């Protein structure tokens, strides 16, 4: 595994872990801050490409949309 592949693997692992933490913390203030920050940082450091950046951002948005929809349907 070369350096770029290792950096990508580490970035993806980090992002996935932060998204899992975000899911556990949904409903708390700034629950998505760490996930959003690590996605942005990984992109800025070129560990993930633009398509992956968009995909992770969309995934975070989708998680929040599903969470908010569940709150509305519960009310």
Secondary structure, DSSP 8 states (H G I E B T S, - for coil): --HHHHHHHHHHHHHHHHHHHHHHTTTSTTTTHHHHHHHHHHHHTTSS-HHHHHHHHHHHHHHHHHHHHHHHHH-
